[in-house]
Amino acid sequence: MRKILGSLLVAILTFADVNVTLSKTTLFVKEPLLVQLQYSDKEYEKLAWVKFAPKRSQDYEFYLLGKQIKDGRYTFTYLLFPVKSGQVSISYTLQYKKAAIEQIRRDILGTGYEQTEPLEGKVVTLEPQSSTIAVKPVKKVNLYGDFHLRIRVDKRSIKSYEPLYVSVSLQGIGYVPKVDNLLQVDGVKVLADKPQKKISFTPKGAKIDYRFNYAIVADSNFTIPSIKLTEFNYEKYKILSTAPVPIKVVAVKLVDAKDEPPKIEPTIHKMGAFFIYAAIFLAGILSGVLLYLLLRKKEIEDIVVADRKKLLALLVLRYPHCFKDVRAMLQNNANLLRAKWLIVKGLRKCKK
């Protein structure tokens, strides 16, 4: 049996060549490592397919960057991140399948039916010699790589209960950051959208572009605190931070006082308000909320006359546990009239 296995190994090595190249052998935890795997075969015309990759391990993560085939040489390029310190062994698996040349040509040039026929042949699995890398330890930080942290505030002065929109961006290249929320402000209402994350893998590491969008509602002055993240750029430790942003809040009343004279509005605005009331009236008949609408006239009026930003503020302050879907609609610039109709329709359920 040993003689048979030995003969088989000699036969494989005669026709095949395997080569593994690493961009470095000493690196830090979560530092990108470029691994290039090459396989060539003199009988490449008989190859049906080739698979070549590192083995899964808890010691590292890897991602395929590309695959090239030229004149019987298969080149696989992987991006690998060691996630533990010490001596780390990287093992590999090579698989290929050979078939008769006539079968391969028929599979390529034949009809669609013939392409679905499995090619006869034997799958060969090899385990090339593993690689060993020395991984240096790193203190626990938020980011591994070279990143930039920025904050953008749409204005520095707002009216009370008017949403303030804040955007925080994190961009750079390195190990994929695991962060989901970067902004916390005490004493105010903070609404967070789902983070927008773009990730692409390059030979230098994972290129990321994270966007975190927030809406803040307050009734008094406040300060957006500094956001701080620790970073190791594979040479030294750094602290990324944003400057504190003071926000002035101008107190205003959401609706006119009863003893104040009514606003003078153009006739066309009054007609528009009339049609809005009529639409809500009809919706009330259909949904059974007409009686409730009449009893809570002032509350309904606040909703009807509010613009998009003021309506969002009303939802946050008056109904913090209801209308999450409507809040999302408003933030995505959905139809304002439909949003108001859904609020009026759902008021009774929200009050229970």
N, C-alpha and C positions, 0 to 999 in steps of 0.2 A: 504493500500500500504506500509506504514512504517513497519507494522508487517511482511509483505512478505520480504522486503529488509533486515530487521533485521535477519530474519530466514536464509536468503541466506548467509549473512555475517558470522553468527555463524557456518553454515555448512562449509564454505570455511576455516575458522580458525581451525575448528576441524581436517580437513585433511591436512592442509598446515602450513608451518612454514617459515617465512621470516626473514632474518637477514642481516644487513648492517654493515660493519666494515671499519673504516678509520684508516690509518697509523698515522695520526696526526690531530689535530683540529685547531692548530695555525701555520701559515706558512706565507711566503712572496709571493708577486706577482710572478707568473711564476715559483714557486717552485713545484717540482713533489709531487703528493699526490697519494698514493695507495688506491684504493677503491675495497673492496671485497664484492660481493653480493651473498647471498646464498638463495636458495629456495629448500625446501624439501616437499614431499607429500607422505602420507601413501598409497595413491592409485597410486603410481608412474607407475605401470604397465599399467595404462590407459592413461598415458601422451603420446600424439603424438609429441609434441614439446614444448619448453619453451624459452621465450625471456625475458631477464632482463638487463636493461641498464639505465644509467642516462639520463635525458631529455636534449635536446639541449638547450643551453643558451648562451647569449653574455657574461656571467660572467666567463665562463670557457671553456676549451677544454678538450676532453677526447679521449682515444684510448684503444681498447680492447687488452689486453695482452694474455688472454687465457680463455678457458672454460673447465670445468671438470664435468663429470657425474659419480656418483658412488652410487649404492644402493638407487636410488630415490632422491639423493641430487645433485642439480645443483649449481656449483660454478663458478661465473663470476668474473674475475679480470680485473680492468680498471686502467689505468694511467691517472690522471687528473691534469691539470694546471689551477689554478685561474688566470685570466687576469685583475682583478680589485681589489682594496683594499676595506676594510670594512667587514661587515657581509655578507657572501655569502651563499645563500641557494641552496643546491643540491637536486633536485627532481628526482624521479625514476619512471620507468614504468615497470610493470611485466605483461607479457601476456603468457598464456598457453592454450593448446587445449587438451581436453580429448575425447577419443573414447572408444568403447567397446574393450575388450582385444582381442576378435576374429578378429576384423578388423585390429588391430595393428600387430598381428601375420601374417595375410595374406599379409599385406603391406611389412613386412620384408622378409617372406619366399616365397611369391608367385612369379609369373612370372613377366617379365618386364612390361607387359600390366597392370597387377593388381597393380603394384607399382605406376602407373600414375593415378590411381583412387583416387579422394579426399576422405579422411576419414571423415565420418560423426562425428559430435560432435560440441560442442559450444566453441567459443573462449572467454576466460575470461580475462578481463583487470583490473588490480589492480594498485593502486598508493600507494606504501608503504610510511611510514613516511619519510619526507625529513630530510636531515642532514644540520647542520649549521657549517660553519668554519669561523674563524677570520683570515683575510688576511691583513698582514702588508704592507704598501706602500714601494716602492723602487724607487730610482732616475732612470731616463732614462739612460740606458746603451745599448751597442751593444750586449752583451752576458749575459745570465742568466745561471749560472752553473760553471763547472770547465773545462776550455779549454786550449789548447796549440796551439800557432801560430808559424809557421816555414816558412822560405824561403830558396830555393835552387837555385843557379845560376850555370849554367854548366861551365862557365869560367869567369875569371876576366879581360881578355884581348881579344879583337876581332879585326878583320879587318873592315875597313869602309864598310858599307852596308851589312855586314854579320850578319844574325840574331843571337841574343843572346836569349837563351831559359831560362825562369825563371818559377819556380813552387812555389806556395804558398799553404801551407796546414793548415787547421783548424780542429782540432780533440778534442773530449771531450764528456762530458755527461751533460745534463741539459735540458733547453728549446730549441726547434728547432730554430737556428739562421736564421735570414732573411737577408742574405748578398749575393750579386751577383758579386761584383767586389772589389778587395782589392788592386789593384796596379794602380797608376797614376804617370807617369814620365813626367815632362815638357821638351819640346824641342826635343823629339824623337818620332818616330813612334812606337806605341804599338798595337800589334795584340793580341786579346784575344780569346781563345777557349771557347766553352760552358762549364760552370762549371760542374764538376763531383761531384754529391752529393749522399752519401750513408747515409740512416737514418734507424735505428732500435730502437724499443721501448722496454725498460727493466723496471723492478721494480724501478730502481734508477733514471730513466729519459730517455730522448731520447739520444741515442748514435749516434754521427754524425762523418762523415769523409768527409770533403770537400776538393776538389783539384781545384786550379785555375792555368791554364797554359797560359803563355804569350810568345810572340816573340817580341823582341825589335830590331829596326834597327836605327843606328845612324851614323853620319859622323865625330863626335868629342867626346871627353871625356865627360862622364856624371856620375851621381850618382843615384842609385836606393834609393829613400828616405825611411826612417823608416816607417813601417806600424804600426799603433796604434789602438787598440780596447779597449774599456772600458768593464769591467766585474764585475758582482756581483755574488759571489759564495755561496750566502745564509748565509754568515757570515760577509764578508767585501767586500769593493770595491777594484778592482785591475785594472792595466793598462797592457795589453799585447802588446808587441812591438818587432819589429825586428830591428837589427842594420843596419844602412845605408851601402850600398855596392857600392864603387867607381869602375867604369869600365873604363879601358883604351882602346881607339880606335886608331888603327894604320891605318893611311891614305894609301890607295892603289888605283891604277887605275883599273877600271873595265875591260878595254880592252887595248891592246898594242897601243902605239903611232904609227903614220904612218911612222915616220922616223926611228923606231927601226927595226932591222932585224927580220924576221919571226922566230918563235920558231922551234927548231929542234924536230920533233916528229917521233916516230917509224912508219914504213910503215903501221902497223896494225891499228894505231890510225887514220892515214890519210884515210884508207879504211873505218873505222867506221864513220868518218866525212862525207865521200862521200855518204855512204848509208843514213845517216841522211838527208843530203841535198836532196838526191833523193826522200826520203819519203816525205819531205816537198814540193818538186817540184810537185809530183803526187797529194798530197793533195791540192796544189794550183790550179791545173787544175780542180779538182773536185769541188772546192768551189769558183772559180772565183777570186782568189787573186794572180795569177801568176804575173800580171803586177805590182801590188803593191809590191810584194816581190822583184822584180828587182829594182824598184825605191828606196826602203828602204833597200838596201843590208846591210848596216852597222848595222841598228837596228835589222834586222833578224839575223845577225851574232852574235850579243851579246846574243840573245836568244838561238841560237843553241849551242854555246860553253859553256854556263853557266851550272854549276852543280846545284844541287837541292837548296842549300842555297842561291847561288848567284842569281838564277832565282827568288826565293821568294823576295829577296831584290830589284831586278829590277821591279817586279810587284808593290811593295809598293811605290817605289820612282817615277817611270815613269807613272804608270797607277793606281793611288790610288783609282779611282772610278770604275774600271773595274776588271774583272776576279776574283771576289770573290770566285766563285766555283773552279777555278783553284788553288787559294791559299789554299783552304781547301784540295784539292787533294794532293798538295805538302806536307802539314803538316801531312797528313795521309799516306805518303809514297806510293802514287799511282804511276802509270807508268809515268816516266819522259818524255819519247818520246811523249806519248799522250798529256801530259800537254803542251809541246812546240807546238805541232800541233794545239791545241785549241787556244793558244795565237796568233800564226801567223794567223789563220783563223779569229780571232775576232779583229785584229788590226784596220782594216778599220772602223768597227762599233764603236770601242772605240774612234777613232779620231774624230768622228762626234760631 
